[in-house]
Amino acid sequence: MKFQKFAICLVTVLATSLSMGATERVKLNFNAEWRLRVGDFAEAVKPDFDDAAWQCVTLPYAFNGDEAFRKDIVDLTDTICWYRKTFMLSEEDVRGKVFVEFEGVRQGADFYLNGQHLGFSENGVMACGFDLTPYVKVGRNVLAVRCDNSWNYRSREFQSRYQWNDRNFNANYGGIPKNVYLHFNDRLYQTLPLYSNLGTTGTYIYDTDFDIPGRRAVIHAESQVRNEDTRARSFTLFAKVLDADGREVAHFNGERITVQPGETRTVGIEQRVEGLHFWSWGYGYLYTVKTLLKADDGSKIDDVVTRTGFRKTRFGEGKIWLNDRVMMVHGYAQRTSNEWPGVGLSVPAWLSDYSNGLMVESGGNMVRWMHVTPWKQDIESCDRVGLPQAMPAGDAEKDVTGARWQQRTALMRDAIIYNRNNPSILFYESGNESISREHMLEMKAIRDEFDPHGGRAIGSREMLDIDEAEYGGEMLYINKSHKHPMWAMEYCRDEGLRKYWDQWSYPYHKEGEGPLYRGNPAREYNHNMDQFAVEMVRRWYDYWLERPGTGTRVSSGGVKIVFSDTNTHHRGESNYRTSGVADAMRLPKDAFFAHQVMWSGWVEPEKAQTYIVGHWNYGENEKKRNGENEKFSKPVYVVSTGDEVELFLNGRSLGKGRQDYRYLFTFDNVPFEAGTLEGVASDGSRYKLETVGEPYQLKLTAIQNPEGTKADGADIVLFQVEVLDKEGRRCPLDDRMIHFELSGEATWIGGIATRNNQSLQRPDDNRPSGLLDAAATKNVSDNYVGATDLPVECGVNRVLVRTTTNPGAVRLTATAEGVKSATVSLATTSAGENYLPQLTLKGRLDRGETPFTPSYTEQARGIGIASATAGYDSDHASRSFDDNELSEWKNDGRLSTAWITYKLARKAVVNDICLKLTGWRLRSYPLEIYAGKKLIWSGETERSLGYVHLKPTKRVKASDITIRLKGAGKDEDAFGGIVEVAEPAAGELDLFKAKNGGETKSELRIVEIEFIEKVQ
């Protein structure tokens, strides 16, 4: 097909010519040469409207994307804007069907072609499409889109606001921030997966009858076929499967079908395929499946190209299997906007791969997109980098009814249809907060209708007592189950800026120092990076304790809230959230490397690794600042898979570290001495830090599209600048100002850095209503976004530039006072009229295929409980072992009734008693535990994020175990930094939000108990 440009944006009349044969199906990148203007222009629907003075942009392009991180989320511009595109069609083009597909608009949009209203889309999330056929004409055509991204947008269809159009977490990048495509089809064609506007479901590729060791499965191809011709048409559905190198590995076809005019029919074919490479975590192996409609003479009528992968899943026994291997979730609850400074979410596909690939590099095996469905580009990116994902529809923080529930079910339906061929989606999330059983059944029915064979569990956050949910898990706490898997949906809400190493390093940020939050010190939201990394180890430890293999009831892990700093609600000193283990430019914080150590395996680490937190560049300035009369010293933290770690300073042993939380080794008061600090672990892994020299030079590195930087007006280059010593080592304490000069075929976007945030705090007197838990003060900094002068932080920073539509050279120079400058040059090339990177970017195969070996060792198992009696309310004693963490047994508050005796299913030696006690985060219980009549444990339970383990001090074989309270419990919040965002409710078993939750009396309250024995 030939695609000629008759003019470019610099001329007054924009025109694009598209030529094709009547029976050739074509999908075009329709992002180029749009006109944009902010404001409302009623006359812009008219084809002859003069838009010559409007801004010329290449999509995806949010009209306010340059505000990302420059403004607080609540201040992002919400208004009306218009986009227009002029294009040319030939007589051949309009013989068949013509469709336009938008991957998404924000929030509501009306679409017009040649002055005719095509329809509207208003959920602000999902793709939409329109049949242009009735209105296209030979010659000049004009497509116009009016977008309204008001925070208060009300649906004209449902007469309600959208629950997820929320100032707290759904960054409002308005207009058309996602890709657009133009489709040409024969009048007999396979439909598009765009249900709301076109009422069609497209193609469905899935696999069954797996033999993972034998590398085979049955591949199914189903296509919805529509005949819009004036006569009956006959065809045969044919499919071929191509591997990642483009080699055909299978082809199969069905029977001859005849469809009448106006008829729509779903047709399916299947075949067993040998020698498959199964998609997996860190193994983004993708196949291309081409489904073709062939005429009786064998000629091609229509073909659809689907890039997908094949994998097997299973969910049960509290665990998750991928390709017959148990996988414990460890990853991130990432904001769906996944934004970058100065551009928002509208980045090229390769940069999505770069960002999402870093999650995998950190050890992440799950991304839970938060609140709304991610755009197709991020979903496809997860396919390529091998990152399993949980896909929500749309929600805020609670279940709803009526019109707002209809909005949610409609969005879930559309999202499933649009994304069901993407192998990385393992979970469909029905709500960011728990939903009712009736609503769960409704969502499940949608999944069963539109994706019955995709191997995806559907559930919601929490769902601790609804068996119909196929997975669940609370936001912050540890949940366990022997039924459907439970994993934490967004643990560890702490924040910290990357530029703060520790309180002994420039700029000497004392741990936890920052603006108050709710009138109290906000230590957890103003971390130094060493303590932020320590916190990651500490928080993961609770999940690691309950991993598969540790009992019959297990945790399936959890995802830490956000991977990269995000332009959403915040509690620390910045005007954006700094909870990421990478900053907004995806520069890793030390917590990133802590995760790498702990998360290398599917359940337990499978690679020996050691990492020293921080740097080793201290000197006289630090000594003087900290008032030291002798040699300066500080604590050193090492994260390691080894059972022991020994620290060496310039070859001298400083002894072995104190082990906490399994992976953390602490060395107190390590004296600074310039040279080499090395940690050597007992498993053979090691890591060292060196004292670097004085700043000497700058280094610029271009991180760019692996397919070549495209001169399409939308491609982006990420440049990294570093301050190095003479030996080429990064200077970790440098924060000098860098001046950038850009020339050639690119435009400046810039990067991000923090100004003096303490002096930029202002009372937030005009705080918008409806904010969940933002800080009391407002930071008015612009964070250097868009500036050509900005500092490095800890010796490094990054900036972005966007290409123009003209191929040519791009040159970036970085200069700074006192160091040698650096320059990088590169060339951009034409993208070509049919450039679709989602079909050409290569999958990443770094981790290799799913191992056939077990991912964990069975260390312990639960001992069955036959019955229980208690000092009070024996009828409900079974609630303490019913696998329902929303139920409990409790006594009546008298010490004499505070006991419960369990009858085990068999006589056994109990090695471990695992308890979830009501008020687990706040309350400690003084207990005695007896095996028969022998005391086997006495003490006070720890506060936790869910479960405690009590290890008997004596080995006693018994069939009866008695738990007895010795006195009143004590309440004190052990996790004060955990902020609840939902409304308080009586009866919440964590007691943090429960009415009168602090009235302990002599209560014994047990949510769940499991008696565990070691596996010999």
N, C-alpha and C positions, 0 to 999 in steps of 0.2 A: 504494500500500500504506500502511496506517495502522500506526503504531508508537507505542503509548501507554505512558507510564511510570506504573505504578500506585503506585510508591513510590520513595523515594530512599534513599541510604545512611544517612541519619540515623535511619531507622526500623529497628525490629528485623527485620521481614520485608521482604526485598528482592524486588521482582517486576517483570517486564517483559513486556508483551504484544506479540505479533507476529501480525499478521493478514494473510492473503494469499489469492488465488484459487488453485485447485488447479493450474492450468496456467501460472501466472506465475512466472518465475524471478526470484529476488531474492537479492542479496548484501548483507548487512548488516554495518555496523561493529559488532563485538561486543566493543568495548573497555571499555564503560562498566560501572560498578557491580560490580566484583569485590571480594571480601574476601580479605585476605592475612594470614598469620601465619607467623612463623619458628618452626621446631620441627617435630617429627614427631607427628602426631595420627592414630592409626589409625582412630578413630571418625569422622574427617572425611569418609570415603567415604559415610557414611549420609546420606540426603536430609534427615532430621530433626535432624541435628547442629546445635547452636546456635552460630552464628558471629557473633552480634550484636556481640561485643566485639572482633572482628577489625578490622584497619585497612581502611578503604574506599579503593580506588584505581581509577584509570582506566588501562588498559593503553595502550601498552606501559609496563611498570614493573618494573624489576629490584629485588628486595628489598634489594639492597646497592648500588644505584646511587648513593646519597648518599656512598659511600666513594670514588668516582672522583676521583683525584688527591689525596684526603685521605690515602689509604693507598698504600704501595708495592704493586705488583701482587702480590707474594708474600704480602701480608697481607690481600688481599681475602677477605671472609668466605666460607667454603665449608661449607655445611650443608644441612639439609633445610628446605624451606618448603612451605606449602600455599596454593593459590588456590581460591576457590569462587565460583560465580556462580549466582544463582537467577533464573529467567525463566519467563514464562507463555506457553503455546501454546494456540491455539484448535483447534477440531475441523477447520477448514479447513487449518490449518498442517500437521497430521500426515497429511493425505491422500496427499501425495506423498513426495518424498525430502527428508531433512534431513541436512546435513553441517556439520561444524565444521572450520575451517582455522586452524591456528596457523602463523604465519610462522617460528616457531622457539622452542625452549625450551633452557635450559642447566642441567645437562648432560643428565641422563636424567630422564624424566618418565613417570608413569603417569596415565592419564585415566579418569575414571569419570563415568557419567551415571546418576543415580537409583540409585546403589549398584552398578551393573553396570560391570565393567571393560571399557573400550573397546579398550585396547591401550597401547602405550608407544612412546616415541621417545627415542633415547639418543645420537645423534651430536653433539648440542649446537649444531648449525649450521643444518640444513636444515628447511624447512617440513614439517609433518605434518598429517594430517587423518583424520577418522573419520566413519563412517556412523552417525548417531544414530537413524536411522529405527526400528530394532527396539526401541529403549528409550524413545523420547519418548512423552509422554502429554498428553492434554488437561489444561490447568491448570498446576500448579506443577511445574517441572523444576529439578534441581540438577546442575550440572557441576562436578566437583572434579578438581584437578590436584595431584599430589604431585611436587615437583621436588627433585632432588639435584644440587648443583653442586660436589661434592667434586673437588678436584684429582686425587684418586686413583681416580676413578670407573672401574669395570670393566664392560665390556659384557656383558650376560647372553646376548646373541645370539652374540657372537664370542669370549667368554671372554678378553677382552684389554682393556687400557687403550686409550684413543683417543690416537693419536700427537699430535694437535693440541690436546689439553687440557693446555696447557703453561704453566708459570709465567713463561716468558720473554717471550712476545709475545701471547698470547691472553687479554686481560683478562677476568676471570671475573665478569661481571655476571649473577647467577643468577636463576632463576625464569622468568618470562614477560616478557622484555625487548623483545618484538616484537609486532606487531599480531595480532589474532584476528578472524575473520569467520565469520558464520553464513550458510549457503546453503539456500534452498528451491528444489526442482526438481520438475518433473513426473516421473513414473516412466519416461518416455522422455526422455532428457536427454543433453547433452554433458558428458563427464566432467571432473573436476578434474585438474590436472597434479601429482598427489600419488601417486607410484609406490609408495614403500615401504609405506605403510599401506593405500592403497586399490587399488593395482595398476593405476592409470589414468594416461593420458598427456595428456588434455585437448586443447586446440586448438593448432594449429601454423600460424602465418602466416609466409609467406616470399615472396621475389620472385626472379625470374629474367629472362633475356632483356632486359638493360638497354640503354637508349639514353640515356646521361647527357645529351649535348647536346640530344637531342630530348625530354627530360623524360618518358620513358615506360618502363614495365617491365610484365612479367606478374606479377600478384598471385595468389598461391595461398592458399587457405584449406582446411585439413584439420581435421576434428573427429572425435574418437573418440566414438561414440554408443553408449549402452547402453540396452537395454530391460529394465526390471525390472517391467513390467506382467505381468498374468496372461494376456495375449492378444498376438497379433502386432500390430505397429503399423507404419503406413506414414508416410513423411515425405519432404519434399524439402528438401535443404540449400540455403539462400539466404544470400547475403552482401551487405552494402553497406559502402562505404568513405566515411567522413566526413573532411573536412579539418580543420585546426586550428580553424576557425571554425564547425564543425558542419554545413557544407554537404555534401550528398551529391555525390560525384564519380564514383562507379561503383556498380553493383549487378549481381549475377550469381547464377545458380542452377544446380543440377544436375538429375539425373534422380530420378524417384520410387524410393524405397528401401523395402523391407519387411524388418523385423527381427523375429525370433522371440523369444518370452519367454526371458530369460536371455542373449540374444545381444549381443555387443559387436562393433562394426564401425567401421573408420575410413573416412570418406567425404571426398572432396576435390573442390573446384571451383577454376576459375582463369579469369582474364580479363586482357587487356592494358588498362592504365589510362594515360590521357594526362595531361599537365600536372602531373606530380608534382613536389613539392619534396623533394629527397633529404636525409635526415638527414646531418649532418656535424659536424665539430669546431666547437664554439661556435654550432651551429645546430640546436637541439633541436626540429626540426619533427616533430610527431607526428600520426599519423592514428588514427582510431577505426575499427576493423573490427568490425562486428556480424555474427556468424554465427547464423542462425536455423534452427530446424527448423519447417517449416510442414506442417500437415495437408492432406489432400486438398481440403478446402473453403477453403484459404487462411488459416485461422486459425493464430495463433502457438502452438506447443507449448513451445518453449524457445529462449532466446537468450543468447549469451555476448558480452560486450563486451571487446575486446582493444585496448589502446592501444599502438601500435607505430610504427615508422618504417621507411623503406625506404632502403637504401644498397647500394652495390656495393663489394666488396673484392677485392684480389688480393695474393698473397704469393709472392715469387720474386725471383731475381737479387739477393738480399740486401736487398730493398726491400719497402715496404708501400705499397699503393695504396688510397686511399679515394675513391670516385667518380672514378676514373681519374686522380687526382692523387697524386703521391708524398708521403708523410707521414713525416718523421723523428720518432721518439718523443722527446718531452721532457716529463717530468711527475714523478709521485711514486709511490713504493711506500708506500702508506698502510696503517697497521694497520686491519684489517677492523672493529675495534670503533669506529673513527672517533669516539671518545668526547669528552664535554664534562665539565668539573668539576661534581661534585655531582649528576650525573644519569646518567652513563655513556653508553650508545648510545641510550637511549630518549628520543629527541627527536621533535617533530612533523615531518611531511614537508617543510614549507616551510623548516625550519631545516637539514635535510639539503641542500636546494637551495642555501641560503645558503652553507653550508660548501663543497660540491662546486663551486658556481659560482665561488668564489674561486680554486680551482685553475685554472679556465679563465682567469679574469682575470689570473692570474700568468703566463699563457702555456702552462700545462700542456695537453697534448693526449693524455695517457694517465694513468690511475690503475691501478696494479697493486695490487689488494687482496692483503694478505699472509697466507699460510698457510691461510686458510679462506674459504669463500664468503661474501660480504657478505649482509646481510639484504635482502629484496626492496625495502625502502624506499630504500636507497642505490642499488641497481641502477636502479630507476625514476627516481630523482633524476638519475643520470648521463644517462639518456635525455633528460630535460627540459632540462638545462643544456648538453647537447652535449659531454659528456666521454667519449671512448672509454675502455674499461676492459678489463683482463685479469682473468678470473674463475678463481680456483683452486677446487679441491674441498677437500681437507684434507691437511695435511702438517706436519711439523716441520722437520727439517734433513737427512733422508736417505731413500733408498729402503728399503723394507721388504718382507717376504714374509709368506706365510701369512695369518692372520686380519687382521692390520693392513693388508695390501694389499687384502683383500676389503672392509674398511671404507672404504678410499679409493675403490675402483671403484664401490661402492654409492653413496657420496656424490656422485661425479662424475655418475653416471647420474641421480640425483635432481635435482641442481643443473641439469644441462642441460635436463631435461624442464621444470623449474619456470621457467627463465629464458630459454628459447630464443626468445621473442618480443621480447626487449629489444634494440633495435638498437645500443645503445652497447657491447655486448659484442663485441669483435673477436678476443679470444684466450681459449682455455680452457687453464689451466695445470694440468698433470698432476703437478707436484711442485715444492716449494720448493728442492729439490736435484735433481741429475741422477737419472734413472731408467734402468733397463736397456732395451735394444732390445725385449725381449719385453713389458715393461710398457708401453712406448710404443705398441706395436702393439695392446695390449689397450685402452688408453685411446682410441686412434684408432678402434677398432671401436665403442666406445660412442658416440663422437661421430657416426660414420657411421650408426649405427642410429637415433639419436634426434634428430639435427640435421644431416642430410645436405646441406641446402640453405641453411644460415644464413650462409655466408660467413665462417666463423670458423676461424682456424688453431689447431691444438692442438699443444702442445709442452710444454716444461718448462724450468726453469732449467738452464743449461749446454747439454747436448745438442749439443756441438761436433762430435761424430763420428758422429751417428746421423741418417742421411738421411731416415728415416721421420718424424722430428720436423719440424713445419712452421714452427717458430721456436725460438730458444734465446737464450742469452747468459748470461755469468757474472754473479755478484753485484756485483763491484767493477771488473772490468777491461774493456778495449775489445776487442770481438770484431768480426771482419769476415767477410763471406762473399759469394760470387756465387751461392749457392743460396738456402736459406731465410733470412729476415731474422734478424739477431742484434742484440739490444739489452740493455744492462746492466740487471739486475733491481733493484738497490738500491745505487746508488753514493753516496759521501760520507756517512760515518757520524758526522761531526763534530757537536758539540752546543754550544749557547750560549743563555743566557737573554736575553730581549728587553730586560730593564731595563738591560743593560750597553751603553751607547753605545760608549765607548772608555775608555782608561785616564786620559784628561784630564778626563772628565766624571763628575759625581756618579752613582753612588757609588764612582767611582775604582777600578774593577775592572781590575787589571793583566791584560793578555792572557795567557790560559792558566793563570792562578792558580786553584788549587782542589785538592781531595783527590787523592792519588796513585791511579794505576790500575795494578794489578799491580806495585806498588812503584816505579813510575816516574812522572815528571811527566805529567799528563794534559792537555797544552796543547790538543789537538784537541777535548777534551770540555768545555772551559771558556772558549770564545771570547768576546771582545767582538763587538759586532754589526758593526763595520766590517770586522774580519778574517773574520768569518763570511760576510759578503757577498763579500769578495774571494775566499774559498775557493770559493764557488759559481761565480764566473767562471773561476777556475783549473781547477776540475774539469770544467766543461762544455767547456772548450777542447779537450781530448783527443778528445771525441766530434765536435765541430765539424770538426776536422781531417779526420776520416774520413767525412764526410757524403756522401750521394749526389751524384754528379757529380764526385767526386775520383779515380775509378778504377773498375776493373771489380769489385774486391772493396771493399765499403763496410760501414760500420756503420749500423744503423738507429736509433742513438741510445741513450738510457738514461733511467731514472727514478731520481730522487734519493730516498733513504730518508726517508720521512714528510713530509707536507705540514704538519701541525700537531703541536705537542708532544703526547705520548701517554703514557698511564698504563701503560707497558710497561718492559721492562728498559732500563737506563741505565748511563752510565759517568761522568757529570759530578757536580756538587755537589748536584743536586736528587734527589728520590726518584721522579722520572719522567723520561722521555726528552725532551730539549730540542733534538732535531735538526730540528724543523720550521722552515719559512720563515715560519710564523705560529705564534703561541703557542696555548695550549689554548683561549682564547676567540676565536681566529681573528683576533687583531690582528696585522697584518703586521709582520715584521721587515724590515730593509733588504734582506735577501737576496731577499725577495718581489719587490721592484722591480728588482733586478738581473736576475732571471729575465724579468720583463716586457720588459726591453730586448732580451735575447738571444733570446727565444722568441716573438716576435710573428708569425713566419712558419711555414710548413709544413716547410721545411728551413732556409732562411736567413731572417733578419729581413726583414719586408715593411713595416715601419713605422719611420721615423726617430725615435729616442728617445734621450734623455740623462737620467741620474739622478746626483745627487751624494749619496754615502753620508754619513750622519750628520746633524749639526745645525750651527748657527752661533751658539751661545750660550756663549762663554767669557769669562772676566773675571778680576778680581783673585784670586778664590779659587783658580782653576786656576793662575794665575801663581805664587801663593805656594806652593801644594801641590807644584808641580813644580820649585820652586827656581829659577825664572827671574828673572834680574836685569833682563832686557830684555823687550820685548814677547813675549808667549807665541806660539808657533808650533807647528804640527802638520802631519802629512801629510794631504792631501785626496785621496780616491779618487773618480773619476768613471767610471761605466759608460755607454758610448755606442755607438751603431751607426755613428757617424761615423769617418772615417779619421784625423781630428785633432780635438782639443778644446783650446780656449783658455779660460783661467780669468780672470774679472774680479772684482776686489774694489772695490766702490763705484765701478764704472765704469773702474778702472784695470786694464790688462792685466797679468797675472802670467805670461804666456807660455803655451806649449803643453806639454801633459803627456807624460810618457813612456808609450808604449804597450806593454802586455804582454797576452798571452793574447787578442789581437784586440780585446776589448771594454773592457779596463781601462786607464785613464789615471791615472797617479800624479803628484801635485804635491807635492814634498818641502818641508817647512819653510815652510808658508804662514802668514804672520803674522796673528794674530787682530786684527780691527778691526771693531767693531760696524757693522752695516749689511747690505749685500747681497753675497752671493757667488754668482756666476752662471757656469755652464759653457755655452759655445757651441760646437757641433760643426760640422764641415765639411759635414754633410748638412742643415744648417738647423735641427736640433733643439736645444733649450736647456732648462736647468733652473736654478732659483735657490733659494737658502736665504736666510732673513732672520733677523736677530737680533730676538727678540721681547722685549716688555716684562715688567714684574714681574707675577706672578700676581695676578689681580683677581677672577675669577668662575669658577663652575662651569657646565658645560653638560651637560644630560642629553638624550640622543636615544634614542627607542624604535625598535628594529628589530623588526618584527613580521610576522605572517602577512599576505601580500598579499591574501588572501581575507577578511580581518577576523579579529581575535583571537577564538578560539572558547572558549566557556564549557563545556568538556567535561571538565575535570579533567586534561587532558593537554597542551593547547597551552601554549606557552612564549613569553615576550617577552624579547628580549635588549636590555638597556639599556646604553648607552655613556655614561660620565662622563669629562669632560675638564676640565683646568684651563687657563683662557684668560687672556690679557692683556686690556687695555681694548679693543683693536682686534679681539678675537675670534680671536687666533692662539694655537694650543696652546703651552704652556710645556714645552719638551722635557726639562727637568731636574727637574720637580716630582715629588715622591713623597709628598706629604702624605696623611695618613689621612683617608678619607672615611667618614662615618656615613650609613647609609641607613635610611629609615623607610618601610615599606610599609603601605598600608591598602587596604581594599576587597576585591574578589573575586579574590584571588591569594595564593599562598603563596611563601615565600622559598626560593630555591635558593642564590643567591649566585654568587661567582666564584672567582678564584684570584689569589694574589700570593705572592711568595717572602719568607720571613722571613730572618733572618741565617743563611744556610745553613752558613757556616763553623763557627759555634758549635753547630750542631745535628747535626754529624757524630759518629757513634758507631762503634766497631769492630763489624763484622758477624760476631760470634762464633757466631750461631745461623743462619747462612745455609743455606737449604734446599738439599739435594742436587739436582743436575741443572741448576743455573743455568749458562748458557753462559759469560757474560763480564761479570757485574755487577761494580760497583766493590767494593773491599775494605772500605769503610766504608758505613754506613747512615745516611741522613738521616731524622731522626725528626719532621720538620716536618709540620704538618697543612695548610700552604700556604693558610691562611685559608679553606679550603673550608667553606661553610656560615655563615661569619661575616657579620654585618651591618656590621662595621667592617673595612675593608681599604684598603690604599693604592693610589693610582694608581702606575703605573710609566712613566717618561718622559712624564708628563703625561696618561696615559689608562689606563682600565681598563673592564671590562665585568662585568655581573652578569646572572643569569637569575632570572625568577620564573615560577611555574606557575599557570595559571588554576584556579579552582574550577569546580564544576558549576552555579553560579548566575550568570546574566548580570548584569552591573552594571559599576560604575566601578572602576578600579584607579588608585591614586595612589602615585607614588614620589618621595620627596624626598631629595636629597643635600646634606649640609652638611659643611663643613670649616673649621677655624680659619683666619682671615685672608683668606677670600675669600667672595664672595656665593654664597648657596645656589641650588639649582635644583630645580624640580619639574616632573614630567610626569604628565599624566592621560590615560587612555584608557578606552574602554568595550569590554567583551566581549559577544558575542552568542551566542545558542543555535547549536549546531552542526547541529542537525537530525538526525533519526534515521538518515538515509541518507548522511551526509557521508563521502565517499570521496575524499580529496584527490588520490590518485594518478590520478583520472580528470578532475580539474578544474583543478589547478595548471597554469599556462601554461608552455609551453616557452620557453626563452630563445633569441633569434635574433640576438644581438649581433654575431657575426662575419659573418653573412650566409651565403649558399649557397656551396658549393664553387666556387672560381674555375675557369674553363676554361683559364687560363694555366698554363704549367709552373711548378712550385714551386722549380726550381733550374736553373742553367745548367751544361751539360756542359763542365767545365773540363779534364778529363784522362781518359785511358783507359789500361787496362793493356795491355802488350805481351805477347803469348803467349810461353810458354817451351816450346821443343821438347824439350829434354833437358838433363841436367846430368851433369858428371863431377866427381870430388872426390879430394882427397888421401887419403881413407880412406872406405871403404864407399860407393862409387859406386852400388851396387845400391839403396841407400835414399836417394839424393840427392833423388829426386822427393818425398820426404816434406816437403821445404822449400817445395813449391809445390802441395800436394795439396788445398788449401782445408779442411784439417783441423787445427785448432789444438791438438789433443791428440797430434799426431805431430810429430817433429822429425828433422832430420839433424844428426849431430854427428861430430866427428873423434875420435881416440883419445887426445886430451890431449897430443899432441906438436906443437910449433910447426911442424915440417916438413910435417905433414899437414893443417894448419888452413887449408885453402883449398877453394873450390868454384867451378867455372866453369859458367855457364849459356849454353846455345845458344838465342838468341832465335828466334822463329818467322819473323822478318824483320829485315833490317838497319834500325836506327832510332837516333835520337838520344834517349837516356834523359835526361829532365828531373828525375826524382825516383826514388829507390829507397826503397820503403817496406818496412820490416823489422819482424818480430816475433822478437826474439832471446830465447832461453830465459833466464829470470831477469830479464825486462824491468824489473821494479820494483827489483831489487837490484843488477844487474850492468851495468857499462859495459864495452864491448869496444873495444880499439884496432884499427882496421881500415884497410886500403888497398883501394881499388876501382879496377879497370882496365877500360877499354873497349878490347878488343883488348889491345895492349901499352901503352896510354897511361893514366897515372895520372889519374883524374878526381875522386877524393875521398880524403882522408886525415884521420884524426882519431879521437876517442873518442866513442862513442855515448852519448846521454843515457839516463838511467833514465826509465821512463815507466809509464803504466798499461796499456800494450799495445804500441803501435807507435811507431817512430821514422822520421823522414823524413831521408834524406841527399840533399842537393842537389848534383849534380856541379858542380865549378868550371869545367869545360871542356865544350864541345859537341863530342862526337865521335860520328860515325855508325858503328855497329859491330853485329856479330851475336853477339859473345861478350862476356860481362861476368864478371869474376872478383872474388870477395870473398876477401880474405886477412887473417888475423889477424897483427898485428905483435908481440904479446906477450900475457902473461897478463891476463885481465880483472880488474876490481876490483869488490869487493862492498861496498855500503853502501846501507841501506834509504832510498830517497828519499821514502817515504810511511809513515813510522813510525806514524802514527796510524791506519792501516788495520788493524783487528783481524779476524783470521780466526775464524770460529765453528765451522767443521767440524773433524773430527779430522785430525791430520797424516797425510799419505800420501806414500810414496815415489813418485817419478816425476811429481810435480806440476811442471809446467814453469815455474811462476812462481818455483820454488825456495824460496819462503818456508816451505813446509811439508815440502819434500822432504828425505829423509835425506841428510846430507852435502852439502846443496845449496851450502854455502859453499866447497867445495873447487874452486877455479877451474881450476888448472893452466893449460895452454895450450889450452883448449877453445874451439872455434867451434861454436856450437849455434844453428841457425836453425829456427824454428817455421814461419814463412811469409815469403815474399818476393814482392814485385810490382814490376816495372819499369814506370814510368809515363811517358807522353809527353803534352805539352799538346795540347789540341784547338785547332787553328788557326781 
